[in-house]
Amino acid sequence: MNIDVTLAEKDDVELKMDNSTVAELLRVYLNAQDVKFAAWRREHPSKPIIMRIQTSSGTVKKAVSDAVLAISKDLDSILNTFVKKK
């Protein structure tokens, strides 16, 4: 998966990526953290996704890092649930 940073400021970042599943998952977890703004759009299926993240306090890098950590913990929990039931 490719991610290109097209705008990088402390509290405002714009990314281009090619995976809508990752973009949606990240958007949901970022919005659960009360970031100022987290959304993505795709102008056409042949175009990359553009994701915008803005924070009112803290940095976008910290917010994304926290969201990825939360996603990882939840996925590990789901995996452990299925492994135990085998």
BELLIN-V688129 format. One record per run of one state. SS is the DSSP state (alpha for helix, beta for strand, coil for the rest). FROM is the first residue (numbers start at 1). TO is the last residue. If there is no record, write none. Layout:
SS & FROM & TO
SS & FROM & TO
//
This chain:
coil & 1 & 2
beta & 3 & 8
coil & 9 & 11
beta & 12 & 17
coil & 18 & 19
alpha & 20 & 32
coil & 33 & 36
beta & 37 & 41
coil & 42 & 48
beta & 49 & 54
coil & 55 & 59
alpha & 60 & 85
coil & 86 & 86
//
